[in-house]
């Protein structure tokens, strides 16, 4: 998410507005962009 610097699973209940979402290929790519994992859906635990 551009606004918070967090990456989530697509099914996360805390979804932001579509204009703030950027899709990447996976958790490793998100971390390379400097994003941190969502605490709510824990995408790295899958």
mmCIF entry with sequence, helices, sheets and N, C-alpha, C, O atoms, coordinates in Angstrom:
data_MODEL
# 
_entry.id   MODEL 
# 
_entity.id                         1 
_entity.type                       polymer 
_entity.pdbx_number_of_molecules   1 
# 
_entity_poly.entity_id                      1 
_entity_poly.type                           'polypeptide(L)' 
_entity_poly.nstd_linkage                   no 
_entity_poly.nstd_monomer                   no 
_entity_poly.pdbx_seq_one_letter_code       
;(UNK)(UNK)(UNK)(UNK)(UNK)(UNK)(UNK)(UNK)(UNK)(UNK)(UNK)(UNK)(UNK)(UNK)(UNK)(UNK)
(UNK)(UNK)(UNK)(UNK)(UNK)(UNK)(UNK)(UNK)(UNK)(UNK)(UNK)(UNK)(UNK)(UNK)(UNK)(UNK)
(UNK)(UNK)(UNK)(UNK)(UNK)(UNK)(UNK)(UNK)(UNK)(UNK)(UNK)(UNK)(UNK)(UNK)
;
_entity_poly.pdbx_seq_one_letter_code_can   XXXXXXXXXXXXXXXXXXXXXXXXXXXXXXXXXXXXXXXXXXXXXX 
_entity_poly.pdbx_strand_id                 A 
# 
loop_
_entity_poly_seq.entity_id 
_entity_poly_seq.num 
_entity_poly_seq.mon_id 
_entity_poly_seq.hetero 
1 1  UNK n 
1 2  UNK n 
1 3  UNK n 
1 4  UNK n 
1 5  UNK n 
1 6  UNK n 
1 7  UNK n 
1 8  UNK n 
1 9  UNK n 
1 10 UNK n 
1 11 UNK n 
1 12 UNK n 
1 13 UNK n 
1 14 UNK n 
1 15 UNK n 
1 16 UNK n 
1 17 UNK n 
1 18 UNK n 
1 19 UNK n 
1 20 UNK n 
1 21 UNK n 
1 22 UNK n 
1 23 UNK n 
1 24 UNK n 
1 25 UNK n 
1 26 UNK n 
1 27 UNK n 
1 28 UNK n 
1 29 UNK n 
1 30 UNK n 
1 31 UNK n 
1 32 UNK n 
1 33 UNK n 
1 34 UNK n 
1 35 UNK n 
1 36 UNK n 
1 37 UNK n 
1 38 UNK n 
1 39 UNK n 
1 40 UNK n 
1 41 UNK n 
1 42 UNK n 
1 43 UNK n 
1 44 UNK n 
1 45 UNK n 
1 46 UNK n 
# 
_struct_asym.id          A 
_struct_asym.entity_id   1 
# 
loop_
_struct_conf.conf_type_id 
_struct_conf.id 
_struct_conf.pdbx_PDB_helix_id 
_struct_conf.beg_label_comp_id 
_struct_conf.beg_label_asym_id 
_struct_conf.beg_label_seq_id 
_struct_conf.pdbx_beg_PDB_ins_code 
_struct_conf.end_label_comp_id 
_struct_conf.end_label_asym_id 
_struct_conf.end_label_seq_id 
_struct_conf.pdbx_end_PDB_ins_code 
_struct_conf.beg_auth_comp_id 
_struct_conf.beg_auth_asym_id 
_struct_conf.beg_auth_seq_id 
_struct_conf.end_auth_comp_id 
_struct_conf.end_auth_asym_id 
_struct_conf.end_auth_seq_id 
_struct_conf.pdbx_PDB_helix_class 
_struct_conf.details 
_struct_conf.pdbx_PDB_helix_length 
HELX_P HELX_P1 AA1 UNK A 18 ? UNK A 20 ? UNK A 18 UNK A 20 5 ? 3 
HELX_P HELX_P2 AA2 UNK A 27 ? UNK A 32 ? UNK A 27 UNK A 32 1 ? 6 
HELX_P HELX_P3 AA3 UNK A 43 ? UNK A 45 ? UNK A 43 UNK A 45 5 ? 3 
# 
_struct_conf_type.id          HELX_P 
_struct_conf_type.criteria    ? 
_struct_conf_type.reference   ? 
# 
_struct_sheet.id               AA1 
_struct_sheet.type             ? 
_struct_sheet.number_strands   2 
_struct_sheet.details          ? 
# 
_struct_sheet_order.sheet_id     AA1 
_struct_sheet_order.range_id_1   1 
_struct_sheet_order.range_id_2   2 
_struct_sheet_order.offset       ? 
_struct_sheet_order.sense        parallel 
# 
loop_
_struct_sheet_range.sheet_id 
_struct_sheet_range.id 
_struct_sheet_range.beg_label_comp_id 
_struct_sheet_range.beg_label_asym_id 
_struct_sheet_range.beg_label_seq_id 
_struct_sheet_range.pdbx_beg_PDB_ins_code 
_struct_sheet_range.end_label_comp_id 
_struct_sheet_range.end_label_asym_id 
_struct_sheet_range.end_label_seq_id 
_struct_sheet_range.pdbx_end_PDB_ins_code 
_struct_sheet_range.beg_auth_comp_id 
_struct_sheet_range.beg_auth_asym_id 
_struct_sheet_range.beg_auth_seq_id 
_struct_sheet_range.end_auth_comp_id 
_struct_sheet_range.end_auth_asym_id 
_struct_sheet_range.end_auth_seq_id 
AA1 1 UNK A 6  ? UNK A 7  ? UNK A 6  UNK A 7  
AA1 2 UNK A 36 ? UNK A 37 ? UNK A 36 UNK A 37 
# 
loop_
_atom_site.group_PDB 
_atom_site.id 
_atom_site.type_symbol 
_atom_site.label_atom_id 
_atom_site.label_alt_id 
_atom_site.label_comp_id 
_atom_site.label_asym_id 
_atom_site.label_entity_id 
_atom_site.label_seq_id 
_atom_site.pdbx_PDB_ins_code 
_atom_site.Cartn_x 
_atom_site.Cartn_y 
_atom_site.Cartn_z 
_atom_site.occupancy 
_atom_site.B_iso_or_equiv 
_atom_site.pdbx_formal_charge 
_atom_site.auth_seq_id 
_atom_site.auth_comp_id 
_atom_site.auth_asym_id 
_atom_site.auth_atom_id 
_atom_site.pdbx_PDB_model_num 
ATOM 1   N N  . UNK A 1 1  ? 0.835   -1.167  0.000  1.00 0.00 ? 1  UNK A N  1 
ATOM 2   C CA . UNK A 1 1  ? 0.000   0.000   0.000  1.00 0.00 ? 1  UNK A CA 1 
ATOM 3   C C  . UNK A 1 1  ? 0.881   1.232   0.000  1.00 0.00 ? 1  UNK A C  1 
ATOM 4   O O  . UNK A 1 1  ? 1.803   1.355   0.805  1.00 0.00 ? 1  UNK A O  1 
ATOM 5   N N  . UNK A 1 2  ? 0.594   2.108   -0.881 1.00 0.00 ? 2  UNK A N  1 
ATOM 6   C CA . UNK A 1 2  ? 1.412   3.315   -1.018 1.00 0.00 ? 2  UNK A CA 1 
ATOM 7   C C  . UNK A 1 2  ? 1.344   4.207   0.218  1.00 0.00 ? 2  UNK A C  1 
ATOM 8   O O  . UNK A 1 2  ? 2.336   4.839   0.582  1.00 0.00 ? 2  UNK A O  1 
ATOM 9   N N  . UNK A 1 3  ? 0.207   4.259   0.848  1.00 0.00 ? 3  UNK A N  1 
ATOM 10  C CA . UNK A 1 3  ? 0.024   5.217   1.942  1.00 0.00 ? 3  UNK A CA 1 
ATOM 11  C C  . UNK A 1 3  ? 0.640   4.761   3.251  1.00 0.00 ? 3  UNK A C  1 
ATOM 12  O O  . UNK A 1 3  ? 1.111   5.593   4.026  1.00 0.00 ? 3  UNK A O  1 
ATOM 13  N N  . UNK A 1 4  ? 0.649   3.461   3.519  1.00 0.00 ? 4  UNK A N  1 
ATOM 14  C CA . UNK A 1 4  ? 1.107   2.977   4.821  1.00 0.00 ? 4  UNK A CA 1 
ATOM 15  C C  . UNK A 1 4  ? 2.432   2.242   4.781  1.00 0.00 ? 4  UNK A C  1 
ATOM 16  O O  . UNK A 1 4  ? 3.054   2.062   5.828  1.00 0.00 ? 4  UNK A O  1 
ATOM 17  N N  . UNK A 1 5  ? 2.887   1.810   3.618  1.00 0.00 ? 5  UNK A N  1 
ATOM 18  C CA . UNK A 1 5  ? 4.133   1.063   3.520  1.00 0.00 ? 5  UNK A CA 1 
ATOM 19  C C  . UNK A 1 5  ? 3.998   -0.368  3.998  1.00 0.00 ? 5  UNK A C  1 
ATOM 20  O O  . UNK A 1 5  ? 4.970   -0.962  4.464  1.00 0.00 ? 5  UNK A O  1 
ATOM 21  N N  . UNK A 1 6  ? 2.797   -0.930  3.887  1.00 0.00 ? 6  UNK A N  1 
ATOM 22  C CA . UNK A 1 6  ? 2.503   -2.281  4.360  1.00 0.00 ? 6  UNK A CA 1 
ATOM 23  C C  . UNK A 1 6  ? 2.081   -3.138  3.180  1.00 0.00 ? 6  UNK A C  1 
ATOM 24  O O  . UNK A 1 6  ? 1.427   -2.652  2.257  1.00 0.00 ? 6  UNK A O  1 
ATOM 25  N N  . UNK A 1 7  ? 2.460   -4.435  3.207  1.00 0.00 ? 7  UNK A N  1 
ATOM 26  C CA . UNK A 1 7  ? 1.926   -5.343  2.196  1.00 0.00 ? 7  UNK A CA 1 
ATOM 27  C C  . UNK A 1 7  ? 1.061   -6.391  2.870  1.00 0.00 ? 7  UNK A C  1 
ATOM 28  O O  . UNK A 1 7  ? 1.363   -6.849  3.972  1.00 0.00 ? 7  UNK A O  1 
ATOM 29  N N  . UNK A 1 8  ? -0.028  -6.768  2.191  1.00 0.00 ? 8  UNK A N  1 
ATOM 30  C CA . UNK A 1 8  ? -1.036  -7.685  2.727  1.00 0.00 ? 8  UNK A CA 1 
ATOM 31  C C  . UNK A 1 8  ? -1.366  -8.777  1.730  1.00 0.00 ? 8  UNK A C  1 
ATOM 32  O O  . UNK A 1 8  ? -0.943  -8.761  0.574  1.00 0.00 ? 8  UNK A O  1 
ATOM 33  N N  . UNK A 1 9  ? -2.132  -9.715  2.225  1.00 0.00 ? 9  UNK A N  1 
ATOM 34  C CA . UNK A 1 9  ? -2.746  -10.695 1.339  1.00 0.00 ? 9  UNK A CA 1 
ATOM 35  C C  . UNK A 1 9  ? -3.941  -10.027 0.665  1.00 0.00 ? 9  UNK A C  1 
ATOM 36  O O  . UNK A 1 9  ? -4.545  -9.122  1.242  1.00 0.00 ? 9  UNK A O  1 
ATOM 37  N N  . UNK A 1 10 ? -4.292  -10.459 -0.550 1.00 0.00 ? 10 UNK A N  1 
ATOM 38  C CA . UNK A 1 10 ? -5.469  -9.863  -1.215 1.00 0.00 ? 10 UNK A CA 1 
ATOM 39  C C  . UNK A 1 10 ? -6.757  -10.030 -0.419 1.00 0.00 ? 10 UNK A C  1 
ATOM 40  O O  . UNK A 1 10 ? -7.688  -9.241  -0.586 1.00 0.00 ? 10 UNK A O  1 
ATOM 41  N N  . UNK A 1 11 ? -6.828  -11.033 0.434  1.00 0.00 ? 11 UNK A N  1 
ATOM 42  C CA . UNK A 1 11 ? -8.040  -11.304 1.205  1.00 0.00 ? 11 UNK A CA 1 
ATOM 43  C C  . UNK A 1 11 ? -8.061  -10.605 2.571  1.00 0.00 ? 11 UNK A C  1 
ATOM 44  O O  . UNK A 1 11 ? -8.967  -10.850 3.367  1.00 0.00 ? 11 UNK A O  1 
ATOM 45  N N  . UNK A 1 12 ? -7.094  -9.751  2.850  1.00 0.00 ? 12 UNK A N  1 
ATOM 46  C CA . UNK A 1 12 ? -7.007  -9.080  4.153  1.00 0.00 ? 12 UNK A CA 1 
ATOM 47  C C  . UNK A 1 12 ? -8.235  -8.214  4.405  1.00 0.00 ? 12 UNK A C  1 
ATOM 48  O O  . UNK A 1 12 ? -8.714  -7.526  3.503  1.00 0.00 ? 12 UNK A O  1 
ATOM 49  N N  . UNK A 1 13 ? -8.738  -8.251  5.625  1.00 0.00 ? 13 UNK A N  1 
ATOM 50  C CA . UNK A 1 13 ? -9.919  -7.469  6.002  1.00 0.00 ? 13 UNK A CA 1 
ATOM 51  C C  . UNK A 1 13 ? -9.628  -5.972  6.055  1.00 0.00 ? 13 UNK A C  1 
ATOM 52  O O  . UNK A 1 13 ? -10.552 -5.163  5.979  1.00 0.00 ? 13 UNK A O  1 
ATOM 53  N N  . UNK A 1 14 ? -8.378  -5.600  6.181  1.00 0.00 ? 14 UNK A N  1 
ATOM 54  C CA . UNK A 1 14 ? -8.016  -4.183  6.264  1.00 0.00 ? 14 UNK A CA 1 
ATOM 55  C C  . UNK A 1 14 ? -7.650  -3.586  4.917  1.00 0.00 ? 14 UNK A C  1 
ATOM 56  O O  . UNK A 1 14 ? -6.747  -2.753  4.837  1.00 0.00 ? 14 UNK A O  1 
ATOM 57  N N  . UNK A 1 15 ? -8.325  -3.993  3.869  1.00 0.00 ? 15 UNK A N  1 
ATOM 58  C CA . UNK A 1 15 ? -8.012  -3.528  2.514  1.00 0.00 ? 15 UNK A CA 1 
ATOM 59  C C  . UNK A 1 15 ? -8.174  -2.008  2.381  1.00 0.00 ? 15 UNK A C  1 
ATOM 60  O O  . UNK A 1 15 ? -9.129  -1.427  2.897  1.00 0.00 ? 15 UNK A O  1 
ATOM 61  N N  . UNK A 1 16 ? -7.229  -1.381  1.685  1.00 0.00 ? 16 UNK A N  1 
ATOM 62  C CA . UNK A 1 16 ? -7.320  0.069   1.454  1.00 0.00 ? 16 UNK A CA 1 
ATOM 63  C C  . UNK A 1 16 ? -8.115  0.371   0.180  1.00 0.00 ? 16 UNK A C  1 
ATOM 64  O O  . UNK A 1 16 ? -8.588  -0.542  -0.497 1.00 0.00 ? 16 UNK A O  1 
ATOM 65  N N  . UNK A 1 17 ? -8.252  1.638   -0.131 1.00 0.00 ? 17 UNK A N  1 
ATOM 66  C CA . UNK A 1 17 ? -8.864  2.041   -1.394 1.00 0.00 ? 17 UNK A CA 1 
ATOM 67  C C  . UNK A 1 17 ? -7.993  1.564   -2.552 1.00 0.00 ? 17 UNK A C  1 
ATOM 68  O O  . UNK A 1 17 ? -6.768  1.530   -2.437 1.00 0.00 ? 17 UNK A O  1 
ATOM 69  N N  . UNK A 1 18 ? -8.618  1.198   -3.656 1.00 0.00 ? 18 UNK A N  1 
ATOM 70  C CA . UNK A 1 18 ? -7.895  0.661   -4.813 1.00 0.00 ? 18 UNK A CA 1 
ATOM 71  C C  . UNK A 1 18 ? -6.787  1.573   -5.334 1.00 0.00 ? 18 UNK A C  1 
ATOM 72  O O  . UNK A 1 18 ? -5.757  1.075   -5.789 1.00 0.00 ? 18 UNK A O  1 
ATOM 73  N N  . UNK A 1 19 ? -6.966  2.878   -5.283 1.00 0.00 ? 19 UNK A N  1 
ATOM 74  C CA . UNK A 1 19 ? -5.950  3.775   -5.833 1.00 0.00 ? 19 UNK A CA 1 
ATOM 75  C C  . UNK A 1 19 ? -4.660  3.764   -5.028 1.00 0.00 ? 19 UNK A C  1 
ATOM 76  O O  . UNK A 1 19 ? -3.641  4.268   -5.500 1.00 0.00 ? 19 UNK A O  1 
ATOM 77  N N  . UNK A 1 20 ? -4.677  3.201   -3.826 1.00 0.00 ? 20 UNK A N  1 
ATOM 78  C CA . UNK A 1 20 ? -3.479  3.119   -2.987 1.00 0.00 ? 20 UNK A CA 1 
ATOM 79  C C  . UNK A 1 20 ? -2.809  1.757   -3.028 1.00 0.00 ? 20 UNK A C  1 
ATOM 80  O O  . UNK A 1 20 ? -1.839  1.533   -2.303 1.00 0.00 ? 20 UNK A O  1 
ATOM 81  N N  . UNK A 1 21 ? -3.300  0.838   -3.859 1.00 0.00 ? 21 UNK A N  1 
ATOM 82  C CA . UNK A 1 21 ? -2.771  -0.522  -3.914 1.00 0.00 ? 21 UNK A CA 1 
ATOM 83  C C  . UNK A 1 21 ? -1.800  -0.680  -5.080 1.00 0.00 ? 21 UNK A C  1 
ATOM 84  O O  . UNK A 1 21 ? -2.068  -0.226  -6.192 1.00 0.00 ? 21 UNK A O  1 
ATOM 85  N N  . UNK A 1 22 ? -0.669  -1.332  -4.809 1.00 0.00 ? 22 UNK A N  1 
ATOM 86  C CA . UNK A 1 22 ? 0.302   -1.698  -5.831 1.00 0.00 ? 22 UNK A CA 1 
ATOM 87  C C  . UNK A 1 22 ? 0.506   -3.194  -5.700 1.00 0.00 ? 22 UNK A C  1 
ATOM 88  O O  . UNK A 1 22 ? 0.770   -3.682  -4.601 1.00 0.00 ? 22 UNK A O  1 
ATOM 89  N N  . UNK A 1 23 ? 0.389   -3.938  -6.798 1.00 0.00 ? 23 UNK A N  1 
ATOM 90  C CA . UNK A 1 23 ? 0.563   -5.385  -6.762 1.00 0.00 ? 23 UNK A CA 1 
ATOM 91  C C  . UNK A 1 23 ? 1.997   -5.750  -7.106 1.00 0.00 ? 23 UNK A C  1 
ATOM 92  O O  . UNK A 1 23 ? 2.574   -5.212  -8.051 1.00 0.00 ? 23 UNK A O  1 
ATOM 93  N N  . UNK A 1 24 ? 2.571   -6.670  -6.329 1.00 0.00 ? 24 UNK A N  1 
ATOM 94  C CA . UNK A 1 24 ? 3.920   -7.175  -6.572 1.00 0.00 ? 24 UNK A CA 1 
ATOM 95  C C  . UNK A 1 24 ? 3.854   -8.695  -6.630 1.00 0.00 ? 24 UNK A C  1 
ATOM 96  O O  . UNK A 1 24 ? 2.837   -9.293  -6.276 1.00 0.00 ? 24 UNK A O  1 
ATOM 97  N N  . UNK A 1 25 ? 4.937   -9.314  -7.074 1.00 0.00 ? 25 UNK A N  1 
ATOM 98  C CA . UNK A 1 25 ? 4.931   -10.758 -7.298 1.00 0.00 ? 25 UNK A CA 1 
ATOM 99  C C  . UNK A 1 25 ? 4.951   -11.598 -6.026 1.00 0.00 ? 25 UNK A C  1 
ATOM 100 O O  . UNK A 1 25 ? 4.567   -12.767 -6.067 1.00 0.00 ? 25 UNK A O  1 
ATOM 101 N N  . UNK A 1 26 ? 5.378   -11.050 -4.915 1.00 0.00 ? 26 UNK A N  1 
ATOM 102 C CA . UNK A 1 26 ? 5.395   -11.814 -3.669 1.00 0.00 ? 26 UNK A CA 1 
ATOM 103 C C  . UNK A 1 26 ? 6.008   -11.031 -2.533 1.00 0.00 ? 26 UNK A C  1 
ATOM 104 O O  . UNK A 1 26 ? 6.409   -9.880  -2.703 1.00 0.00 ? 26 UNK A O  1 
ATOM 105 N N  . UNK A 1 27 ? 6.081   -11.667 -1.357 1.00 0.00 ? 27 UNK A N  1 
ATOM 106 C CA . UNK A 1 27 ? 6.619   -10.992 -0.172 1.00 0.00 ? 27 UNK A CA 1 
ATOM 107 C C  . UNK A 1 27 ? 8.054   -10.483 -0.346 1.00 0.00 ? 27 UNK A C  1 
ATOM 108 O O  . UNK A 1 27 ? 8.394   -9.407  0.145  1.00 0.00 ? 27 UNK A O  1 
ATOM 109 N N  . UNK A 1 28 ? 8.890   -11.252 -1.043 1.00 0.00 ? 28 UNK A N  1 
ATOM 110 C CA . UNK A 1 28 ? 10.281  -10.827 -1.215 1.00 0.00 ? 28 UNK A CA 1 
ATOM 111 C C  . UNK A 1 28 ? 10.348  -9.535  -2.032 1.00 0.00 ? 28 UNK A C  1 
ATOM 112 O O  . UNK A 1 28 ? 11.125  -8.635  -1.714 1.00 0.00 ? 28 UNK A O  1 
ATOM 113 N N  . UNK A 1 29 ? 9.541   -9.449  -3.073 1.00 0.00 ? 29 UNK A N  1 
ATOM 114 C CA . UNK A 1 29 ? 9.506   -8.240  -3.898 1.00 0.00 ? 29 UNK A CA 1 
ATOM 115 C C  . UNK A 1 29 ? 8.986   -7.053  -3.099 1.00 0.00 ? 29 UNK A C  1 
ATOM 116 O O  . UNK A 1 29 ? 9.471   -5.935  -3.268 1.00 0.00 ? 29 UNK A O  1 
ATOM 117 N N  . UNK A 1 30 ? 8.013   -7.282  -2.240 1.00 0.00 ? 30 UNK A N  1 
ATOM 118 C CA . UNK A 1 30 ? 7.474   -6.209  -1.407 1.00 0.00 ? 30 UNK A CA 1 
ATOM 119 C C  . UNK A 1 30 ? 8.530   -5.698  -0.434 1.00 0.00 ? 30 UNK A C  1 
ATOM 120 O O  . UNK A 1 30 ? 8.659   -4.490  -0.233 1.00 0.00 ? 30 UNK A O  1 
ATOM 121 N N  . UNK A 1 31 ? 9.282   -6.610  0.168  1.00 0.00 ? 31 UNK A N  1 
ATOM 122 C CA . UNK A 1 31 ? 10.340  -6.194  1.097  1.00 0.00 ? 31 UNK A CA 1 
ATOM 123 C C  . UNK A 1 31 ? 11.436  -5.419  0.369  1.00 0.00 ? 31 UNK A C  1 
ATOM 124 O O  . UNK A 1 31 ? 12.008  -4.488  0.935  1.00 0.00 ? 31 UNK A O  1 
ATOM 125 N N  . UNK A 1 32 ? 11.737  -5.790  -0.880 1.00 0.00 ? 32 UNK A N  1 
ATOM 126 C CA . UNK A 1 32 ? 12.733  -5.049  -1.664 1.00 0.00 ? 32 UNK A CA 1 
ATOM 127 C C  . UNK A 1 32 ? 12.291  -3.607  -1.898 1.00 0.00 ? 32 UNK A C  1 
ATOM 128 O O  . UNK A 1 32 ? 13.126  -2.711  -2.025 1.00 0.00 ? 32 UNK A O  1 
ATOM 129 N N  . UNK A 1 33 ? 10.986  -3.385  -1.956 1.00 0.00 ? 33 UNK A N  1 
ATOM 130 C CA . UNK A 1 33 ? 10.453  -2.034  -2.134 1.00 0.00 ? 33 UNK A CA 1 
ATOM 131 C C  . UNK A 1 33 ? 10.403  -1.259  -0.817 1.00 0.00 ? 33 UNK A C  1 
ATOM 132 O O  . UNK A 1 33 ? 10.014  -0.092  -0.791 1.00 0.00 ? 33 UNK A O  1 
ATOM 133 N N  . UNK A 1 34 ? 10.798  -1.917  0.275  1.00 0.00 ? 34 UNK A N  1 
ATOM 134 C CA . UNK A 1 34 ? 10.820  -1.257  1.572  1.00 0.00 ? 34 UNK A CA 1 
ATOM 135 C C  . UNK A 1 34 ? 9.517   -1.355  2.343  1.00 0.00 ? 34 UNK A C  1 
ATOM 136 O O  . UNK A 1 34 ? 9.311   -0.613  3.303  1.00 0.00 ? 34 UNK A O  1 
ATOM 137 N N  . UNK A 1 35 ? 8.636   -2.257  1.940  1.00 0.00 ? 35 UNK A N  1 
ATOM 138 C CA . UNK A 1 35 ? 7.359   -2.424  2.625  1.00 0.00 ? 35 UNK A CA 1 
ATOM 139 C C  . UNK A 1 35 ? 7.505   -3.419  3.773  1.00 0.00 ? 35 UNK A C  1 
ATOM 140 O O  . UNK A 1 35 ? 8.379   -4.286  3.741  1.00 0.00 ? 35 UNK A O  1 
ATOM 141 N N  . UNK A 1 36 ? 6.653   -3.295  4.779  1.00 0.00 ? 36 UNK A N  1 
ATOM 142 C CA . UNK A 1 36 ? 6.655   -4.246  5.892  1.00 0.00 ? 36 UNK A CA 1 
ATOM 143 C C  . UNK A 1 36 ? 5.380   -5.087  5.836  1.00 0.00 ? 36 UNK A C  1 
ATOM 144 O O  . UNK A 1 36 ? 4.393   -4.688  5.219  1.00 0.00 ? 36 UNK A O  1 
ATOM 145 N N  . UNK A 1 37 ? 5.410   -6.235  6.473  1.00 0.00 ? 37 UNK A N  1 
ATOM 146 C CA . UNK A 1 37 ? 4.270   -7.160  6.471  1.00 0.00 ? 37 UNK A CA 1 
ATOM 147 C C  . UNK A 1 37 ? 3.128   -6.640  7.339  1.00 0.00 ? 37 UNK A C  1 
ATOM 148 O O  . UNK A 1 37 ? 3.359   -6.044  8.391  1.00 0.00 ? 37 UNK A O  1 
ATOM 149 N N  . UNK A 1 38 ? 1.910   -6.869  6.894  1.00 0.00 ? 38 UNK A N  1 
ATOM 150 C CA . UNK A 1 38 ? 0.709   -6.501  7.644  1.00 0.00 ? 38 UNK A CA 1 
ATOM 151 C C  . UNK A 1 38 ? 0.638   -7.353  8.917  1.00 0.00 ? 38 UNK A C  1 
ATOM 152 O O  . UNK A 1 38 ? 0.856   -8.564  8.866  1.00 0.00 ? 38 UNK A O  1 
ATOM 153 N N  . UNK A 1 39 ? 0.342   -6.741  10.022 1.00 0.00 ? 39 UNK A N  1 
ATOM 154 C CA . UNK A 1 39 ? 0.218   -7.487  11.278 1.00 0.00 ? 39 UNK A CA 1 
ATOM 155 C C  . UNK A 1 39 ? -1.126  -8.199  11.378 1.00 0.00 ? 39 UNK A C  1 
ATOM 156 O O  . UNK A 1 39 ? -1.266  -9.164  12.129 1.00 0.00 ? 39 UNK A O  1 
ATOM 157 N N  . UNK A 1 40 ? -2.097  -7.731  10.633 1.00 0.00 ? 40 UNK A N  1 
ATOM 158 C CA . UNK A 1 40 ? -3.438  -8.301  10.701 1.00 0.00 ? 40 UNK A CA 1 
ATOM 159 C C  . UNK A 1 40 ? -3.545  -9.639  9.965  1.00 0.00 ? 40 UNK A C  1 
ATOM 160 O O  . UNK A 1 40 ? -4.097  -10.597 10.504 1.00 0.00 ? 40 UNK A O  1 
ATOM 161 N N  . UNK A 1 41 ? -3.021  -9.711  8.734  1.00 0.00 ? 41 UNK A N  1 
ATOM 162 C CA . UNK A 1 41 ? -3.169  -10.940 7.942  1.00 0.00 ? 41 UNK A CA 1 
ATOM 163 C C  . UNK A 1 41 ? -1.889  -11.772 7.895  1.00 0.00 ? 41 UNK A C  1 
ATOM 164 O O  . UNK A 1 41 ? -1.924  -12.904 7.412  1.00 0.00 ? 41 UNK A O  1 
ATOM 165 N N  . UNK A 1 42 ? -0.766  -11.250 8.378  1.00 0.00 ? 42 UNK A N  1 
ATOM 166 C CA . UNK A 1 42 ? 0.506   -11.949 8.456  1.00 0.00 ? 42 UNK A CA 1 
ATOM 167 C C  . UNK A 1 42 ? 0.874   -12.691 7.169  1.00 0.00 ? 42 UNK A C  1 
ATOM 168 O O  . UNK A 1 42 ? 0.931   -13.921 7.176  1.00 0.00 ? 42 UNK A O  1 
ATOM 169 N N  . UNK A 1 43 ? 1.129   -11.969 6.048  1.00 0.00 ? 43 UNK A N  1 
ATOM 170 C CA . UNK A 1 43 ? 1.384   -12.617 4.770  1.00 0.00 ? 43 UNK A CA 1 
ATOM 171 C C  . UNK A 1 43 ? 2.651   -13.457 4.738  1.00 0.00 ? 43 UNK A C  1 
ATOM 172 O O  . UNK A 1 43 ? 2.754   -14.345 3.891  1.00 0.00 ? 43 UNK A O  1 
ATOM 173 N N  . UNK A 1 44 ? 3.611   -13.225 5.606  1.00 0.00 ? 44 UNK A N  1 
ATOM 174 C CA . UNK A 1 44 ? 4.840   -14.017 5.613  1.00 0.00 ? 44 UNK A CA 1 
ATOM 175 C C  . UNK A 1 44 ? 4.663   -15.377 6.283  1.00 0.00 ? 44 UNK A C  1 
ATOM 176 O O  . UNK A 1 44 ? 5.510   -16.257 6.127  1.00 0.00 ? 44 UNK A O  1 
ATOM 177 N N  . UNK A 1 45 ? 3.575   -15.557 7.023  1.00 0.00 ? 45 UNK A N  1 
ATOM 178 C CA . UNK A 1 45 ? 3.361   -16.817 7.733  1.00 0.00 ? 45 UNK A CA 1 
ATOM 179 C C  . UNK A 1 45 ? 2.745   -17.904 6.854  1.00 0.00 ? 45 UNK A C  1 
ATOM 180 O O  . UNK A 1 45 ? 2.592   -19.040 7.304  1.00 0.00 ? 45 UNK A O  1 
ATOM 181 N N  . UNK A 1 46 ? 2.395   -17.585 5.634  1.00 0.00 ? 46 UNK A N  1 
ATOM 182 C CA . UNK A 1 46 ? 1.738   -18.567 4.746  1.00 0.00 ? 46 UNK A CA 1 
ATOM 183 C C  . UNK A 1 46 ? 2.735   -19.513 4.141  1.00 0.00 ? 46 UNK A C  1 
ATOM 184 O O  . UNK A 1 46 ? 2.358   -20.398 3.373  1.00 0.00 ? 46 UNK A O  1 
# 
